[in-house]
Amino acid sequence: MAQLGSGAAHSDTRSWRNGTGRAPSATNGVPAFAPGAKLPPMQSNVDALQPSPAPAGRVTGPFRFWLLHLSGWLGYGVLSYLSALAHGKPAYYIKVTIPLVIAGVVLTWALRLVMRAAWKLPPAAFVTVTVWPILGISVLMGMVYVSALGWGYCVDCRPDDVFGYLAYIGSFVWVILAWAALYFGIKKHEEGKVDADRALRATAIAHEAQLKMLRYQLNPHFLFNTLNAISTLILDEQGNTANRMVMRLSAFLRHSLDNDPMQQVTLAQELEAIRLYLDIEKLRFEDRLTVIERVDPGAENALLPSLLLQPLIENAIKYAIAPRVEGGRVEIEAHVRDGRLIIRLSDDGPGCELLQRPAGSGHGVGLANTRERLRVLYGEEAQSVRIESPSGGGCRIVLELPYRTRSRP
């Protein structure tokens, strides 16, 4: 079997097969697991976790910027004019104040565009990019002031010598620096509020993911088939195998109930949880189910949200393995490339058509939940979930996450 993907310097391949040699059968009138049995559709609650719209009357977005921007410069103009009157300037000094306020509104709006473009840069690069526009705007403000005086708007307001002009021009550096500091502080505050809101929604979605995990994994159909298979093994006097399955089911239940859904776990830990689930499924499908794992050593320490992969593995088993008499294959591949953790989950089933239907139709609910959880945890651009149709058939889901470890946040 060809290894999926490229760029994996080393891979660890494991293939699990159940060794009982017998298929579960009907016991005491209770039917065994029927391949292709249709489970009741489950609805997703992710829509309820979408960010709620802003309350009525709350000022948001560009309107809030312009409200603060214009109010700030209007306040500066009023204070500047009153200060000039207190220092003996004539009342028509307003003819100098108005051009300065207009220039400040326009020039600092342009500075805002520069700061937004440089926002994601490292601190040193951000300062380097913004300091020159700040100095340039300060000089332009000084030129507006000198021009206002030169045009005769306020002949009596002119400084006595060149040092007076330089003092006025230098004062604008502090004004523009104050504006830039206020903009930076307000924007950082707003980002903090967005991050806090995202964390709250991530917590809610993670807890719902834990509940969904229990619904997917421990629904009555799953428990019925598992317990029925264990009962069959006991009646067939395969007590050791039945005991192992009980212990695995117990471990899986313990993991499902005790695991904190907000905990960041390593990929190795996540795969251990997946193996608990797959060991139980092996009892149902025996040699109809083959699972191949290819994980680069460097990827095993990568952190990802806990309880993330199991719904996708269950989708593969439900749609690619269960309906087929001959069973099929599920492959798990993971590697790190360009600072990204890439996980591929593939099967050799009939294709991706069922997963591409709307989640509300009873298909792809686990995929929709995974997409929503990653979007809230990492944002829109830092992660991706793709569905691919390999040329050889089957379906492949590709997850891309930021590569983080406990020593590399």
C-alpha positions in Angstrom: 0.0 0.0 0.0 1.6 3.3 -1.0 2.2 5.8 1.8 0.0 8.8 1.7 1.5 12.3 1.2 5.1 13.3 0.9 7.6 14.9 3.1 7.5 12.3 5.8 11.1 11.5 6.7 10.2 8.6 8.9 6.9 6.8 9.6 5.6 4.4 12.1 3.2 2.0 10.6 0.8 0.0 12.8 -1.9 -2.3 11.5 -4.5 -3.7 14.0 -6.5 -6.8 13.3 -8.8 -8.7 15.7 -7.7 -12.2 16.4 -10.9 -13.8 17.6 -11.6 -15.5 14.2 -15.3 -15.3 14.8 -18.0 -12.7 13.9 -20.6 -11.6 16.5 -23.9 -13.4 16.1 -27.4 -13.1 17.4 -27.7 -14.0 21.0 -30.8 -14.8 23.0 -33.0 -13.2 20.3 -30.9 -10.0 20.3 -29.7 -9.1 16.8 -26.0 -8.6 16.3 -24.5 -5.5 14.6 -25.9 -5.2 11.1 -23.5 -3.6 8.6 -25.0 -0.5 7.1 -27.6 -0.1 9.8 -28.9 3.4 9.7 -28.7 5.4 13.0 -31.1 8.2 13.8 -29.8 11.5 12.7 -28.3 13.8 15.3 -28.6 17.6 15.0 -25.7 20.0 15.6 -25.9 22.8 18.1 -23.0 24.7 16.7 -25.3 27.4 15.4 -26.2 28.3 18.9 -22.5 28.9 19.6 -22.0 31.5 16.9 -21.1 35.0 18.1 -24.3 36.8 19.0 -24.9 40.1 17.3 -24.1 43.3 19.1 -26.9 44.6 21.4 -29.1 47.3 20.0 -27.6 50.7 20.5 -24.0 49.4 20.9 -21.5 51.4 18.8 -19.2 49.0 16.9 -16.7 48.9 14.0 -15.7 51.9 11.8 -18.5 54.1 13.3 -16.9 53.8 16.7 -13.5 54.8 15.3 -14.9 57.9 13.6 -16.9 58.9 16.7 -13.7 58.7 18.9 -11.5 60.2 16.2 -13.6 63.2 15.5 -14.5 63.7 19.2 -10.8 63.6 20.1 -9.7 66.2 17.5 -12.7 68.4 18.3 -11.7 68.3 22.0 -8.1 69.1 21.0 -9.3 72.1 19.0 -11.4 73.4 21.8 -8.7 73.0 24.4 -6.1 74.6 22.1 -8.3 77.6 21.4 -9.1 78.1 25.0 -5.5 77.8 26.0 -4.6 80.4 23.3 -7.2 82.8 24.7 -5.8 82.3 28.2 -2.3 83.3 26.8 -3.6 86.6 25.3 -4.4 85.5 21.7 -7.2 87.3 20.0 -10.6 85.7 19.5 -10.0 85.1 15.8 -7.2 82.7 16.6 -10.0 80.2 15.7 -8.9 80.8 12.1 -5.6 78.9 13.0 -7.2 76.3 15.2 -9.7 75.1 12.5 -7.1 74.3 9.8 -5.0 72.4 12.4 -8.0 70.3 13.5 -8.9 69.5 9.9 -5.3 68.5 9.1 -5.1 66.4 12.2 -8.3 64.5 11.3 -7.1 63.8 7.8 -3.4 63.0 8.5 -4.0 60.8 11.5 -6.6 58.9 9.5 -3.8 58.1 7.1 -1.6 57.1 10.0 -4.3 54.7 11.1 -4.1 53.0 7.7 -0.3 52.6 8.1 -0.7 51.2 11.6 -3.3 48.7 10.5 -1.1 47.5 7.7 1.8 47.0 10.1 -0.3 45.6 12.9 0.9 41.9 12.6 4.6 42.8 12.4 6.9 42.1 15.3 7.2 45.0 17.8 10.6 46.2 16.5 9.4 46.2 12.9 6.1 47.9 13.9 7.9 50.7 15.6 10.3 51.1 12.6 7.4 51.3 10.2 5.2 53.7 12.2 7.8 56.1 13.6 8.6 57.8 10.3 4.9 58.5 9.4 4.5 60.0 12.9 7.4 62.3 12.4 6.3 63.2 8.9 2.8 64.0 10.0 4.2 66.1 12.9 6.1 68.2 10.3 3.1 68.5 8.1 1.0 69.7 11.0 3.7 72.3 11.7 3.6 73.4 8.1 -0.2 73.9 8.3 0.3 76.0 11.4 3.0 78.2 9.7 0.9 78.5 6.6 -2.2 79.5 8.6 -0.1 82.3 10.1 1.5 83.2 6.8 -1.8 83.6 5.1 -2.7 86.3 7.5 -5.4 84.4 9.4 -4.0 85.6 12.6 -1.2 88.1 12.2 -1.1 88.9 15.9 -0.5 85.2 16.7 2.9 84.8 15.1 5.8 83.8 17.3 8.4 86.4 18.0 11.3 84.5 16.4 12.2 81.2 14.6 12.5 79.3 17.9 8.9 80.0 18.6 7.9 78.4 15.3 10.1 75.4 16.1 8.5 75.1 19.5 5.1 74.9 18.0 6.2 72.4 15.4 7.8 70.2 18.0 4.7 70.3 20.1 2.9 68.5 17.3 5.2 65.5 17.7 3.7 64.9 21.2 0.2 65.4 19.9 0.6 62.8 17.1 2.4 60.4 19.5 -0.5 60.7 22.0 -3.0 59.9 19.2 -0.9 56.9 18.1 -0.6 55.7 21.7 -4.4 56.0 22.2 -5.1 54.2 19.0 -2.7 51.4 19.9 -4.1 51.0 23.4 -7.8 51.0 22.3 -7.1 48.5 19.5 -5.2 46.2 21.9 -8.0 46.5 24.3 -10.5 45.5 21.6 -8.4 42.6 20.6 -8.3 41.4 24.2 -12.1 41.5 24.3 -12.3 39.5 21.1 -9.8 37.0 22.4 -11.8 36.7 25.7 -15.0 36.2 23.8 -13.3 33.6 21.5 -12.1 31.8 24.6 -15.5 31.7 26.1 -17.1 30.4 22.9 -14.2 27.9 22.5 -15.0 26.6 26.0 -18.7 26.2 25.2 -17.9 24.4 21.9 -15.3 22.2 23.6 -17.8 21.1 26.2 -20.4 20.5 23.5 -17.8 18.5 21.7 -17.3 16.4 24.8 -21.1 15.8 24.9 -21.1 15.0 21.2 -18.3 12.5 21.7 -20.4 10.7 24.3 -23.4 10.8 21.9 -21.4 9.6 19.0 -19.4 6.9 20.8 -21.6 5.9 23.6 -25.1 6.1 22.1 -27.3 3.1 22.6 -26.4 1.5 19.3 -22.7 1.6 20.1 -23.1 0.2 23.6 -25.6 -2.4 22.4 -23.3 -3.7 19.7 -20.3 -3.7 22.0 -22.0 -5.5 24.9 -23.7 -7.9 22.5 -20.4 -8.8 21.0 -18.9 -9.3 24.4 -21.8 -11.5 25.4 -21.2 -13.6 22.2 -17.6 -14.1 23.2 -18.6 -15.3 26.6 -21.1 -17.8 25.2 -18.4 -19.0 22.8 -16.1 -19.6 25.8 -13.7 -16.9 24.7 -13.5 -15.5 28.2 -10.0 -14.0 27.9 -11.0 -12.0 24.8 -14.2 -10.9 26.4 -12.4 -9.7 29.5 -10.0 -7.7 27.4 -12.9 -6.1 25.6 -14.5 -5.2 28.9 -11.3 -3.6 30.1 -10.9 -1.7 26.9 -14.5 -0.5 27.1 -13.9 0.6 30.7 -10.8 2.5 29.8 -12.6 4.2 26.9 -15.5 5.2 29.2 -13.0 6.5 31.8 -11.2 8.5 29.1 -14.4 9.9 27.7 -15.8 11.0 31.1 -12.6 12.2 32.7 -10.8 14.0 29.9 -11.0 17.8 30.0 -12.2 19.0 26.6 -10.2 22.3 26.9 -6.9 20.5 27.6 -4.3 20.6 24.9 -3.0 17.1 24.4 -0.2 15.8 22.3 -1.0 13.9 19.1 0.4 10.8 20.7 -2.1 11.1 23.5 -4.9 11.7 21.1 -4.0 8.6 19.1 -4.0 6.5 22.3 -7.6 7.6 22.8 -8.4 6.7 19.2 -6.9 3.2 19.7 -9.2 2.7 22.7 -12.1 3.3 20.4 -10.7 1.3 17.5 -10.0 -1.7 19.8 -13.7 -1.8 20.6 -14.7 -1.5 16.9 -12.3 -4.4 16.1 -14.6 -6.6 18.1 -17.5 -5.7 15.8 -15.7 -5.9 12.5 -12.9 -8.3 13.1 -10.7 -8.5 9.9 -13.2 -6.3 8.0 -11.5 -3.3 9.6 -7.8 -2.5 9.0 -6.3 0.7 10.4 -2.9 1.9 9.3 -1.1 4.7 11.2 1.7 6.7 9.8 3.0 9.4 12.2 6.3 11.2 11.9 8.2 11.3 15.2 8.3 15.1 15.2 4.5 15.2 14.9 3.8 13.1 18.0 4.6 16.0 20.4 2.4 18.5 18.5 -0.5 19.9 20.6 -4.1 19.8 19.5 -7.5 20.1 21.1 -8.5 16.9 22.9 -11.4 14.8 21.7 -10.8 16.1 18.1 -10.3 13.1 15.8 -12.7 10.5 17.0 -15.9 11.8 15.3 -14.0 11.8 12.0 -12.7 8.3 12.5 -16.3 7.2 13.3 -17.5 8.8 10.1 -15.0 6.8 8.2 -16.1 3.5 9.9 -19.8 4.3 9.6 -19.8 5.3 5.9 -16.8 3.4 4.4 -16.5 0.2 6.5 -19.9 -0.8 7.9 -22.0 -0.8 4.7 -19.5 -3.1 2.8 -19.3 -6.8 3.3 -15.6 -6.9 2.6 -15.0 -4.0 5.0 -12.2 -1.6 4.3 -9.2 0.4 5.4 -8.8 3.6 7.5 -5.4 5.4 7.4 -4.1 8.0 9.8 -1.2 10.1 8.7 0.5 13.0 10.5 3.6 15.1 9.8 4.9 18.6 10.3 5.6 21.0 7.4 6.5 24.7 7.4 5.4 25.1 11.0 2.1 23.4 10.4 0.7 20.1 11.8 -0.9 18.2 8.9 -3.2 15.3 9.8 -4.8 13.1 7.0 -7.6 10.7 7.7 -8.3 8.5 4.7 -10.6 5.6 3.9 -11.1 3.4 0.8 -14.9 3.6 0.9 -17.4 4.8 -1.7 -16.3 8.5 -1.6 -17.0 11.8 0.1 -20.6 12.4 -1.1 -22.3 11.8 2.2 -19.9 14.0 4.1 -20.4 16.9 1.7 -24.2 17.0 2.4 -25.5 19.6 4.9 -24.9 18.6 8.5 -28.6 18.9 9.2 -29.4 16.1 6.9 -27.9 13.6 9.4 -24.5 13.4 7.6 -21.3 15.2 8.4 -22.3 16.4 11.8 -19.0 15.4 13.3 -17.1 17.1 10.5 -19.2 20.3 11.0 -18.5 20.3 14.7 -14.7 19.8 14.1 -14.6 22.7 11.6 -16.5 25.0 14.0 -14.3 24.1 17.0 -11.1 24.7 15.1 -12.4 27.9 13.7 -13.2 29.3 17.2 -9.9 28.0 18.7 -7.5 29.1 16.0 -9.4 31.7 13.9 -10.4 31.6 10.3 -6.9 31.7 8.7 -4.7 29.7 11.1 -6.4 26.4 10.4 -8.2 24.5 7.7 -10.3 21.4 7.2 -10.5 20.0 3.7 -12.3 17.1 2.1 -10.4 15.5 -0.8 -11.3 12.7 -3.1 -8.1 10.6 -3.8 -7.6 9.4 -7.4 -7.7 5.8 -6.2 -11.1 6.2 -4.6 -12.3 6.7 -1.0 -12.3 9.9 1.0 -9.7 11.9 2.7 -10.0 14.6 5.4 -7.0 16.9 5.8 -6.6 19.0 9.0 -4.0 21.8 9.1 -3.2 23.4 12.5 -0.4 25.6 13.8 2.4 23.4 15.1 2.8 23.9 18.8 4.5 21.9 21.5 4.7 22.3 25.2 8.2 23.9 24.8 7.1 25.9 21.7 3.9 27.9 22.3 
